[in-house]
Amino acid sequence: MLAACGGNTGRGDGKGGTRLAQWYHQYGEAGTEQAVKRYAAGYDKADVSVQWRPGDYDRQTAAALLTDSGPDVFEGSPTLDQIQGGQVVDLTDLLDEVKDDFNPAVLTPKTYDGKIWGIPQVIDMQLLYYRKSLLKAAGVEPPTTLDALVDAAKRLTDSKVKGLFLGNDGGAGVLAGTPLNAAGLQLVTDDGKVGFDDPAAARTLGKLHHLYTDKSLLLGAPTDWSDPAAFLQGLTAMQWSGLWALPQISKELGDDFGVLPFPKDGPHGAPAVPVGAYGSAVSARSRHREAAKEYVKWLWVERTDHQEDFALSYGFHIPARVSLARKAAKLRSGPAADAVRLTTEHGHAQPLLWTPASQTAYQDALVRIIKGGANPESEVRAVVRKVGAELDRVKKKR
């Protein structure tokens, strides 16, 4: 793998005496690769060589950041280990005049110790799709609470249609901390402590098991939650999926669908919308760090036309800039406009301090709760201990 990261890195002399290597993961949307190469070709202060990286991109990048032959600029979400290890460059000054225009839900996970380590490119988000005609026929209102969602899924289930699809594993893989956010809790608090050491966590997660035992969840669908096929084929009345599915759903169902956030739970809860965003970052091993920073600023701060094009002309994403999301024609009406509003009002991203070890411990517990009927209280207590120890570990490295 390290050998693959070497070779022609694009470094050397070029426009302005500088050549920069820029890496992207391999997008599935047609036209994206051509677009980013077109952006780079239009930059006149350096010769930017774009590399499209198939395979396990995050692992490739992590390895390359430890060498002198990796990228100058790369797409990704710098991890806590990479930041603490000095592998990425502080980009705080790039947003001096426009920081407030970036959606805080996706900027916060790029921020550590008050410094910004990656510039968000676009927002991906997940939401609940529901079939209006099926809910109307069953006399079911779009659910605004978790209890109402459990009830609606049961009432919408019959011999041919399931009420809800959260993925073929029952939702353990995709939901992550979203139910906790809906209960008014956090994965990690702002001061770096476990954010779900609360009885409400067990109560909320236990309700997900009710969906499973009621047999109102679609399981074993031909494709998983990220693909809207089950929803479009009428196998389920409601499906959890991503914003990227909206154009296809709109094309095939017309106005016969709506979108919702994950519904709130409990007296202190609020609707929850999970969001994520790759960002543009600069390798600390780059020999042209200032030139790389200048290019990132040009592309992801100054060239708002490129930012809107990248978000909406190939796949279907929300621009990371609030002002761009508000004015984009494709996002100004119908369910797309609802998605933008829900993201702005209720968006949550996984915090930077939520490490892979914490994620694994939590997700394993979620599987046991949803599918195995494990006791939610004891499972949550065990996860709280594991996550607390992990947070202590990473905070000691500061």
ChimeraX attribute file (.defattr): number of C-alpha atoms within 10 A of each C-alpha:
attribute: neighborCount
match mode: 1-to-1
recipient: residues
	/A:1	9
	/A:2	13
	/A:3	8
	/A:4	11
	/A:5	19
	/A:6	14
	/A:7	9
	/A:8	11
	/A:9	20
	/A:10	21
	/A:11	20
	/A:12	13
	/A:13	12
	/A:14	15
	/A:15	13
	/A:16	11
	/A:17	10
	/A:18	18
	/A:19	22
	/A:20	28
	/A:21	22
	/A:22	26
	/A:23	23
	/A:24	21
	/A:25	20
	/A:26	15
	/A:27	14
	/A:28	10
	/A:29	12
	/A:30	11
	/A:31	13
	/A:32	18
	/A:33	18
	/A:34	10
	/A:35	16
	/A:36	19
	/A:37	16
	/A:38	13
	/A:39	15
	/A:40	18
	/A:41	14
	/A:42	12
	/A:43	14
	/A:44	12
	/A:45	15
	/A:46	21
	/A:47	22
	/A:48	26
	/A:49	19
	/A:50	24
	/A:51	19
	/A:52	14
	/A:53	16
	/A:54	11
	/A:55	9
	/A:56	10
	/A:57	17
	/A:58	15
	/A:59	10
	/A:60	18
	/A:61	23
	/A:62	17
	/A:63	14
	/A:64	21
	/A:65	23
	/A:66	16
	/A:67	16
	/A:68	16
	/A:69	21
	/A:70	29
	/A:71	31
	/A:72	30
	/A:73	27
	/A:74	27
	/A:75	22
	/A:76	23
	/A:77	21
	/A:78	27
	/A:79	20
	/A:80	19
	/A:81	14
	/A:82	18
	/A:83	17
	/A:84	14
	/A:85	13
	/A:86	14
	/A:87	20
	/A:88	24
	/A:89	23
	/A:90	20
	/A:91	22
	/A:92	15
	/A:93	12
	/A:94	20
	/A:95	16
	/A:96	9
	/A:97	9
	/A:98	11
	/A:99	17
	/A:100	12
	/A:101	13
	/A:102	21
	/A:103	21
	/A:104	18
	/A:105	24
	/A:106	26
	/A:107	22
	/A:108	19
	/A:109	25
	/A:110	27
	/A:111	21
	/A:112	15
	/A:113	6
	/A:114	9
	/A:115	14
	/A:116	21
	/A:117	25
	/A:118	27
	/A:119	30
	/A:120	27
	/A:121	27
	/A:122	25
	/A:123	24
	/A:124	21
	/A:125	23
	/A:126	27
	/A:127	21
	/A:128	21
	/A:129	27
	/A:130	23
	/A:131	21
	/A:132	18
	/A:133	13
	/A:134	19
	/A:135	20
	/A:136	11
	/A:137	9
	/A:138	12
	/A:139	12
	/A:140	17
	/A:141	12
	/A:142	20
	/A:143	20
	/A:144	16
	/A:145	19
	/A:146	22
	/A:147	17
	/A:148	17
	/A:149	24
	/A:150	22
	/A:151	18
	/A:152	23
	/A:153	24
	/A:154	19
	/A:155	16
	/A:156	21
	/A:157	21
	/A:158	12
	/A:159	5
	/A:160	8
	/A:161	20
	/A:162	25
	/A:163	27
	/A:164	30
	/A:165	30
	/A:166	22
	/A:167	24
	/A:168	17
	/A:169	19
	/A:170	24
	/A:171	21
	/A:172	22
	/A:173	15
	/A:174	18
	/A:175	18
	/A:176	17
	/A:177	23
	/A:178	27
	/A:179	27
	/A:180	25
	/A:181	28
	/A:182	27
	/A:183	25
	/A:184	21
	/A:185	22
	/A:186	22
	/A:187	26
	/A:188	19
	/A:189	13
	/A:190	11
	/A:191	7
	/A:192	17
	/A:193	17
	/A:194	23
	/A:195	20
	/A:196	23
	/A:197	18
	/A:198	14
	/A:199	12
	/A:200	20
	/A:201	24
	/A:202	20
	/A:203	16
	/A:204	20
	/A:205	22
	/A:206	19
	/A:207	20
	/A:208	23
	/A:209	22
	/A:210	20
	/A:211	22
	/A:212	21
	/A:213	14
	/A:214	13
	/A:215	16
	/A:216	24
	/A:217	28
	/A:218	25
	/A:219	18
	/A:220	12
	/A:221	14
	/A:222	10
	/A:223	12
	/A:224	17
	/A:225	23
	/A:226	17
	/A:227	18
	/A:228	21
	/A:229	19
	/A:230	21
	/A:231	24
	/A:232	17
	/A:233	10
	/A:234	14
	/A:235	19
	/A:236	27
	/A:237	27
	/A:238	32
	/A:239	29
	/A:240	26
	/A:241	23
	/A:242	21
	/A:243	24
	/A:244	19
	/A:245	17
	/A:246	20
	/A:247	15
	/A:248	14
	/A:249	18
	/A:250	17
	/A:251	9
	/A:252	10
	/A:253	13
	/A:254	10
	/A:255	14
	/A:256	13
	/A:257	19
	/A:258	19
	/A:259	24
	/A:260	21
	/A:261	26
	/A:262	26
	/A:263	24
	/A:264	26
	/A:265	26
	/A:266	15
	/A:267	9
	/A:268	11
	/A:269	19
	/A:270	22
	/A:271	23
	/A:272	28
	/A:273	27
	/A:274	25
	/A:275	20
	/A:276	20
	/A:277	24
	/A:278	21
	/A:279	22
	/A:280	25
	/A:281	29
	/A:282	31
	/A:283	28
	/A:284	22
	/A:285	20
	/A:286	24
	/A:287	15
	/A:288	19
	/A:289	18
	/A:290	12
	/A:291	20
	/A:292	27
	/A:293	22
	/A:294	15
	/A:295	22
	/A:296	23
	/A:297	18
	/A:298	15
	/A:299	20
	/A:300	22
	/A:301	21
	/A:302	14
	/A:303	13
	/A:304	16
	/A:305	11
	/A:306	17
	/A:307	20
	/A:308	21
	/A:309	15
	/A:310	22
	/A:311	22
	/A:312	17
	/A:313	15
	/A:314	16
	/A:315	19
	/A:316	22
	/A:317	25
	/A:318	30
	/A:319	28
	/A:320	27
	/A:321	24
	/A:322	16
	/A:323	13
	/A:324	19
	/A:325	24
	/A:326	16
	/A:327	11
	/A:328	17
	/A:329	11
	/A:330	15
	/A:331	22
	/A:332	16
	/A:333	12
	/A:334	13
	/A:335	20
	/A:336	21
	/A:337	17
	/A:338	17
	/A:339	25
	/A:340	24
	/A:341	16
	/A:342	19
	/A:343	24
	/A:344	16
	/A:345	13
	/A:346	19
	/A:347	24
	/A:348	24
	/A:349	21
	/A:350	21
	/A:351	19
	/A:352	17
	/A:353	23
	/A:354	20
	/A:355	17
	/A:356	11
	/A:357	12
	/A:358	19
	/A:359	17
	/A:360	13
	/A:361	17
	/A:362	22
	/A:363	18
	/A:364	14
	/A:365	22
	/A:366	29
	/A:367	18
	/A:368	16
	/A:369	25
	/A:370	24
	/A:371	18
	/A:372	13
	/A:373	16
	/A:374	16
	/A:375	15
	/A:376	23
	/A:377	17
	/A:378	12
	/A:379	18
	/A:380	23
	/A:381	16
	/A:382	15
	/A:383	23
	/A:384	22
	/A:385	13
	/A:386	16
	/A:387	25
	/A:388	18
	/A:389	13
	/A:390	18
	/A:391	20
	/A:392	12
	/A:393	11
	/A:394	16
	/A:395	11
	/A:396	7
	/A:397	10
	/A:398	8
